Amino acid sequence: MGKTIAEKILSMKSGVDARANDIVIADLDFVMGQDGTSPLAIQAFTEMGGLRVFDPRRVAMVIDHSAPSPLEGVSALHKKMRDFADRYGVMLYDIGDGVCHQLVPEKGHVAPGTLVIGADSHTCTYGALNAFATGVGSTDLAAGMISGKLWFKVPETFKFVLHGELPPGVFSKDLILYLIGDVTADGATYMAAEYVGEAIRALSMEARFTISNMAIEMGAKVGLMEADEKTEAWVREHSSLPYNPVFADPDAVYAQVREYDVSKLEPQVAKPHTVDNVSPIGEVAGIEVQQCVIGTCTNGRLEDLRIAAKILEGKKIHPRTRLIVAPASRQVFLDAIREGIITTLVEAGAAIVTPGCGPCVGTHNGVPSDGENVIATSNRNFKGRMGNNKAFIYLGSPATVAASAIAGKISDPREYWR
């Protein structure tokens, strides 16, 4: 009987013949925490009697959620992370470096066949690089930092076979929103989502990261893709790690398999207050929006900013609408400056904030007012997600958000796509 990608990676890293639902203890290739979770992990590290980390070159802490610090208490937590990094020699990405889920692949810390944990639920992003990457709690992060190992329940796999190619003006964000709407928010709970087919192969790596990033929004543990020439080109450009691409066997056993033809897909929007409350753009077009956000670990990459700039070039945002843009990393910010993208966005009326999570988690940088509608490229729209439980958050692609910023209402980006 063959194996899925998840079963193969956990077998290699645990040294046992691992199958779905087995419990294994596996060797970790990389460990990451961010400023919302690392302070608790540091406390747990101390309580566990940690004297050293297993390998400082494979541990990183990232200050991205509340960066720069908006409060005295947050500043104390950031200092705790900086002190820990100094004491134990682990890598620290400080304010302005960017979002953890952009930095980990961008800085070459992940490659095909690796096993990565992060104390952030969207660690599943790196599955686009054919890595088993998953979010854990702060206590598990501490255990991983000390031992370099962690226990896993091998997940069953939900296979998505995606045929065709996305039409003009429709993007990977639209595709993953559509899949989440179809499967529902708990339709793949504790499974490995495995995305295959010509529709995936046609996407850039940046677009693939968007899909893997939101696997957690259907309940999945990881969002895996096979490695191909695009994957290997990305890894060669960003990393010196040895890598071992992993492919599912033809006779692998799946919990579910669903097939889709994406060639007629329309832009999609997730409506308040759940990510699986998804509609085609035509059903929500015309809803007024007071704030638009482009960025986050889902859609703040250079390709995303290029798409927004293409729509906004030579135009102005609506006078009663705010547009906030958060580049995913310092490198993305610099590249966007060099390409003239930032000039285009600023001339259109955008406010550019520090590379990082920006308004997504609602600690600073764009908390909406009561009753306001926001359309964002982020991955969650729960009540209170952006800092105000009386606001309403819609989710869409960078193209949809840019088009909506021009019109002051949710708009079909295909009307602006040239």
C-alpha positions as CSV (number, residue, x, y, z in Angstrom):
1,M,0.0,0.0,0.0
2,G,1.4,3.4,-1.0
3,K,1.8,6.5,1.0
4,T,0.8,10.2,0.8
5,I,3.3,13.0,1.0
6,A,2.4,13.5,4.7
7,E,3.0,9.9,5.5
8,K,6.3,9.8,3.7
9,I,7.8,12.9,5.4
10,L,6.7,11.8,8.9
11,S,8.1,8.3,8.2
12,M,11.5,9.8,7.1
13,K,11.7,12.1,10.1
14,S,10.6,9.6,12.7
15,G,12.4,6.5,11.3
16,V,9.3,4.4,11.4
17,D,6.8,3.1,8.8
18,A,4.2,5.8,9.6
19,R,0.7,5.6,8.4
20,A,-2.4,7.8,8.9
21,N,-3.5,8.0,12.6
22,D,-0.2,6.7,13.9
23,I,1.6,8.7,16.6
24,V,5.3,9.3,15.9
25,I,8.1,11.3,17.4
26,A,10.0,13.1,14.6
27,D,13.1,15.1,14.2
28,L,12.5,18.8,13.4
29,D,14.3,20.7,10.7
30,F,13.2,24.2,11.7
31,V,11.4,25.8,14.6
32,M,9.8,29.3,14.6
33,G,7.8,31.5,17.0
34,Q,6.3,35.0,16.6
35,D,5.7,37.8,19.1
36,G,2.2,36.6,19.9
37,T,3.4,33.2,21.0
38,S,7.1,33.3,21.7
39,P,6.9,35.0,25.1
40,L,4.8,32.1,26.4
41,A,7.1,29.6,24.8
42,I,10.1,31.3,26.5
43,Q,8.3,30.9,29.8
44,A,7.6,27.3,29.1
45,F,11.2,26.8,28.1
46,T,12.3,28.0,31.5
47,E,9.7,25.9,33.3
48,M,10.9,22.8,31.5
49,G,14.4,23.5,32.7
50,G,15.8,24.3,29.2
51,L,19.5,25.1,29.3
52,R,20.1,25.4,25.5
53,V,18.3,25.1,22.2
54,F,18.9,22.0,20.2
55,D,20.5,24.0,17.3
56,P,20.5,27.8,17.2
57,R,20.8,27.8,13.4
58,R,17.4,26.1,13.2
59,V,15.4,28.3,15.6
60,A,14.0,31.7,14.8
61,M,11.9,34.2,16.5
62,V,10.0,36.9,14.5
63,I,8.6,40.2,15.8
64,D,5.9,40.8,13.2
65,H,2.4,40.9,14.8
66,S,2.7,44.1,16.8
67,A,5.6,45.7,15.0
68,P,6.6,48.4,15.9
69,S,5.2,48.0,19.4
70,P,2.0,49.9,20.0
71,L,2.1,49.5,23.8
72,E,4.5,49.4,26.8
73,G,3.4,45.9,27.7
74,V,4.1,44.7,24.1
75,S,7.5,46.3,24.2
76,A,8.4,44.3,27.3
77,L,7.4,41.1,25.4
78,H,9.6,42.1,22.5
79,K,12.5,42.7,24.9
80,K,12.0,39.2,26.3
81,M,12.3,37.8,22.8
82,R,15.4,39.8,22.1
83,D,17.0,38.8,25.4
84,F,16.3,35.1,24.7
85,A,17.7,35.3,21.2
86,D,20.9,37.0,22.6
87,R,21.3,34.4,25.4
88,Y,20.7,31.3,23.3
89,G,22.1,32.5,19.9
90,V,18.9,31.9,18.0
91,M,17.9,34.0,15.0
92,L,15.8,37.0,15.6
93,Y,13.9,38.9,12.9
94,D,13.0,42.2,14.4
95,I,10.5,45.0,13.5
96,G,10.4,45.8,9.8
97,D,12.0,42.5,8.7
98,G,8.5,41.2,7.7
99,V,5.9,38.5,8.3
100,C,7.2,35.2,9.7
101,H,5.6,33.2,6.9
102,Q,7.3,35.3,4.2
103,L,10.6,35.3,6.0
104,V,11.0,31.6,6.7
105,P,10.9,30.6,3.0
106,E,12.5,33.8,1.8
107,K,15.5,33.4,4.0
108,G,16.0,29.8,3.0
109,H,14.9,28.0,6.2
110,V,12.6,25.5,4.5
111,A,13.0,23.1,1.5
112,P,11.2,20.1,0.0
113,G,10.9,17.1,2.4
114,T,11.6,19.1,5.6
115,L,9.6,19.1,8.8
116,V,8.9,22.5,10.3
117,I,6.9,23.7,13.2
118,G,5.8,27.3,14.0
119,A,3.9,28.7,16.9
120,D,1.4,30.2,14.4
121,S,-1.5,28.5,12.7
122,H,-0.5,29.6,9.2
123,T,2.8,27.8,9.3
124,C,1.1,25.5,6.8
125,T,2.2,28.1,4.2
126,Y,5.4,26.3,3.6
127,G,3.6,23.2,2.3
128,A,3.7,25.0,-1.0
129,L,7.5,24.1,-1.0
130,N,6.7,20.4,-0.4
131,A,7.5,20.6,3.3
132,F,5.4,19.2,6.2
133,A,4.9,22.5,8.0
134,T,2.4,23.0,10.8
135,G,1.3,25.3,13.6
136,V,1.8,24.3,17.2
137,G,1.1,25.8,20.6
138,S,3.7,27.7,22.7
139,T,4.4,24.7,25.0
140,D,5.1,22.5,22.0
141,L,7.4,25.2,20.6
142,A,9.4,25.2,23.8
143,A,9.7,21.4,23.7
144,G,10.8,21.6,20.1
145,M,13.4,24.3,20.9
146,I,14.9,22.1,23.6
147,S,14.9,18.7,22.0
148,G,14.7,19.2,18.3
149,K,11.9,16.6,18.3
150,L,8.1,16.6,18.6
151,W,5.2,14.2,18.6
152,F,2.8,14.1,15.7
153,K,-0.4,12.2,14.9
154,V,0.0,11.3,11.2
155,P,-2.9,13.0,9.4
156,E,-5.2,11.5,6.9
157,T,-5.0,13.3,3.5
158,F,-7.7,15.2,1.6
159,K,-6.7,15.4,-2.0
160,F,-7.7,18.3,-4.2
161,V,-7.3,17.6,-7.9
162,L,-7.5,21.0,-9.8
163,H,-7.9,20.9,-13.5
164,G,-7.7,23.8,-16.0
165,E,-6.2,27.2,-15.6
166,L,-7.6,30.3,-13.8
167,P,-9.2,32.9,-16.1
168,P,-7.8,36.5,-16.4
169,G,-8.6,38.5,-13.4
170,V,-9.0,35.4,-11.2
171,F,-6.2,34.5,-8.8
172,S,-5.1,31.8,-6.3
173,K,-6.9,33.7,-3.5
174,D,-10.2,33.2,-5.4
175,L,-9.4,29.5,-5.8
176,I,-8.7,28.8,-2.1
177,L,-11.7,30.8,-1.0
178,Y,-13.8,28.8,-3.4
179,L,-12.4,25.5,-2.0
180,I,-13.0,26.6,1.6
181,G,-16.5,27.6,0.8
182,D,-17.1,24.2,-0.8
183,V,-15.4,22.1,1.9
184,T,-16.4,24.3,4.8
185,A,-14.3,25.5,7.7
186,D,-14.1,22.1,9.4
187,G,-14.3,19.9,6.3
188,A,-10.7,18.9,6.5
189,T,-10.0,19.0,10.2
190,Y,-6.7,17.5,11.2
191,M,-6.1,16.3,7.7
192,A,-3.3,17.0,5.3
193,A,-4.7,19.0,2.3
194,E,-2.8,17.9,-0.8
195,Y,-3.2,20.1,-3.9
196,V,-2.4,18.7,-7.3
197,G,-3.2,19.2,-11.0
198,E,-2.5,21.4,-13.9
199,A,-4.1,24.4,-12.2
200,I,-1.5,24.3,-9.4
201,R,1.4,23.7,-11.8
202,A,0.4,26.8,-13.7
203,L,0.7,29.0,-10.6
204,S,3.8,30.9,-9.5
205,M,5.3,29.9,-6.2
206,E,4.0,33.1,-4.6
207,A,0.4,32.2,-5.7
208,R,0.9,28.7,-4.4
209,F,1.9,30.0,-1.0
210,T,-1.5,31.8,-0.8
211,I,-3.3,28.4,-1.2
212,S,-1.2,26.5,1.3
213,N,-1.4,29.4,3.8
214,M,-5.2,29.0,4.0
215,A,-5.3,25.2,4.4
216,I,-5.9,25.8,8.1
217,E,-9.1,27.7,7.3
218,M,-10.7,24.4,6.2
219,G,-9.3,22.8,9.4
220,A,-6.3,21.1,7.7
221,K,-3.0,20.5,9.6
222,V,-0.8,21.1,6.5
223,G,-1.3,22.3,2.9
224,L,1.0,20.2,0.8
225,M,2.0,20.5,-2.9
226,E,4.4,18.4,-5.0
227,A,7.7,19.8,-5.9
228,D,8.3,20.7,-9.6
229,E,10.7,22.9,-11.6
230,K,9.2,26.1,-10.1
231,T,9.7,24.8,-6.6
232,E,13.2,23.8,-7.2
233,A,14.0,27.1,-8.9
234,W,12.7,28.9,-5.8
235,V,14.7,26.8,-3.4
236,R,17.9,27.2,-5.4
237,E,17.4,31.0,-5.4
238,H,16.7,31.3,-1.7
239,S,18.3,28.4,0.2
240,S,21.5,26.4,0.4
241,L,19.7,23.5,2.3
242,P,19.9,20.0,0.8
243,Y,16.4,18.9,-0.2
244,N,14.5,15.8,-0.9
245,P,11.3,16.2,-3.0
246,V,8.5,13.9,-1.8
247,F,5.7,12.6,-4.0
248,A,2.6,10.6,-3.2
249,D,2.6,7.1,-4.4
250,P,0.0,6.2,-7.1
251,D,-1.7,3.8,-4.8
252,A,-1.7,6.1,-1.7
253,V,-4.9,6.0,0.4
254,Y,-6.8,9.2,0.8
255,A,-9.6,10.1,3.2
256,Q,-11.3,12.1,0.5
257,V,-10.6,13.1,-3.1
258,R,-12.4,16.0,-4.9
259,E,-11.9,17.2,-8.4
260,Y,-12.5,20.7,-9.7
261,D,-12.3,22.5,-13.1
262,V,-11.1,26.1,-12.3
263,S,-11.3,27.4,-15.9
264,K,-14.7,29.1,-15.3
265,L,-14.0,30.3,-11.7
266,E,-15.1,33.9,-10.9
267,P,-13.5,36.2,-8.3
268,Q,-14.7,35.1,-4.8
269,V,-15.3,37.0,-1.6
270,A,-15.7,35.6,1.9
271,K,-18.4,37.5,3.8
272,P,-18.5,38.2,7.6
273,H,-18.0,36.5,9.9
274,T,-16.6,33.2,8.7
275,V,-14.1,32.3,6.0
276,D,-16.3,29.6,4.5
277,N,-19.2,32.1,4.0
278,V,-18.0,32.6,0.3
279,S,-19.9,34.1,-2.6
280,P,-19.0,34.9,-6.2
281,I,-18.2,38.6,-6.7
282,G,-21.5,39.3,-8.3
283,E,-23.5,38.5,-5.1
284,V,-21.6,41.1,-3.1
285,A,-20.6,43.7,-5.6
286,G,-21.8,47.2,-4.6
287,I,-21.4,46.8,-0.8
288,E,-19.7,50.0,0.4
289,V,-16.3,49.7,2.0
290,Q,-14.6,52.2,4.3
291,Q,-11.2,50.4,4.5
292,C,-9.2,48.2,2.1
293,V,-6.1,46.2,3.2
294,I,-3.5,44.6,0.9
295,G,-0.9,42.5,2.7
296,T,-0.6,39.9,5.5
297,C,1.0,36.4,5.3
298,T,-1.6,35.5,2.6
299,N,-1.2,38.2,0.0
300,G,1.6,40.7,0.8
301,R,4.2,39.3,-1.6
302,L,5.7,41.1,-4.5
303,E,3.4,39.5,-7.0
304,D,0.4,40.6,-5.0
305,L,1.6,44.2,-4.9
306,R,2.3,44.1,-8.6
307,I,-1.3,43.0,-9.3
308,A,-2.7,45.8,-7.1
309,A,-0.5,48.4,-8.8
310,K,-1.5,47.3,-12.2
311,I,-5.2,48.0,-11.3
312,L,-4.4,51.3,-9.4
313,E,-2.0,52.8,-11.9
314,G,-3.1,56.2,-12.9
315,K,-6.2,56.0,-10.6
316,K,-7.2,57.4,-7.2
317,I,-8.8,55.5,-4.4
318,H,-12.4,56.6,-3.5
319,P,-12.4,59.7,-1.2
320,R,-14.4,57.9,1.5
321,T,-12.2,54.8,1.4
322,R,-8.8,54.1,3.1
323,L,-6.2,51.8,1.5
324,I,-3.6,50.3,3.7
325,V,-0.7,48.3,2.2
326,A,1.7,46.1,4.3
327,P,4.5,44.5,2.3
328,A,5.3,41.0,3.5
329,S,9.0,41.6,4.1
330,R,11.7,44.2,3.9
331,Q,12.9,42.5,0.7
332,V,9.5,42.7,-0.8
333,F,9.3,46.4,0.2
334,L,12.7,47.1,-1.4
335,D,11.8,45.2,-4.6
336,A,8.5,47.1,-4.8
337,I,10.3,50.4,-4.4
338,R,12.8,49.5,-7.2
339,E,10.0,48.5,-9.5
340,G,8.0,51.7,-8.9
341,I,5.2,49.7,-7.4
342,I,5.2,51.7,-4.1
343,T,5.2,55.0,-6.0
344,T,2.1,53.8,-8.0
345,L,0.3,52.7,-4.8
346,V,1.1,55.9,-2.9
347,E,0.1,58.2,-5.8
348,A,-3.2,56.3,-5.8
349,G,-3.7,57.2,-2.2
350,A,-2.4,54.1,-0.3
351,A,-0.9,54.3,3.2
352,I,2.2,52.0,3.3
353,V,2.9,50.5,6.8
354,T,5.8,48.7,8.2
355,P,6.5,45.3,6.6
356,G,4.7,42.8,8.9
357,C,1.3,41.6,9.8
358,G,-0.2,45.1,9.6
359,P,-3.9,45.5,10.4
360,C,-4.6,41.7,10.3
361,V,-4.6,40.9,14.0
362,G,-6.1,44.2,15.2
363,T,-3.4,45.3,17.6
364,H,-2.5,48.5,15.6
365,N,-2.2,49.8,12.1
366,G,-5.7,50.2,11.0
367,V,-8.4,49.2,13.5
368,P,-11.7,49.9,11.9
369,S,-14.6,51.9,13.5
370,D,-17.9,50.5,14.6
371,G,-20.1,49.5,11.7
372,E,-17.4,49.9,9.1
373,N,-16.9,47.4,6.2
374,V,-13.4,46.3,5.4
375,I,-12.2,44.2,2.5
376,A,-8.8,42.7,3.0
377,T,-6.4,40.1,1.4
378,S,-6.0,38.5,4.8
379,N,-7.0,35.0,5.8
380,R,-9.6,35.5,8.6
381,N,-12.7,37.6,9.0
382,F,-13.9,36.5,12.4
383,K,-15.7,39.0,14.5
384,G,-13.1,41.3,16.2
385,R,-10.3,39.9,14.0
386,M,-9.0,43.4,13.1
387,G,-9.6,44.8,16.6
388,N,-13.2,45.8,16.5
389,N,-16.0,43.3,16.9
390,K,-18.5,45.8,15.6
391,A,-16.8,45.9,12.2
392,F,-17.4,43.7,9.2
393,I,-14.6,42.0,7.3
394,Y,-14.7,40.7,3.7
395,L,-11.9,38.7,2.2
396,G,-10.8,38.9,-1.4
397,S,-7.8,38.8,-3.8
398,P,-5.4,41.8,-4.1
399,A,-7.1,42.6,-7.4
400,T,-10.5,42.6,-5.8
401,V,-9.3,44.8,-2.9
402,A,-7.6,47.2,-5.3
403,A,-10.7,47.5,-7.5
404,S,-12.9,48.0,-4.4
405,A,-10.6,50.8,-3.2
406,I,-11.1,52.7,-6.5
407,A,-14.9,52.3,-6.4
408,G,-15.4,52.6,-2.7
409,K,-17.5,49.5,-2.9
410,I,-16.8,45.8,-3.5
411,S,-16.1,45.5,-7.2
412,D,-15.2,43.0,-9.8
413,P,-11.5,43.3,-10.6
414,R,-12.1,42.0,-14.2
415,E,-13.6,45.4,-15.0
416,Y,-10.1,46.9,-14.4
417,W,-7.9,44.1,-15.5
418,R,-6.0,45.0,-18.7
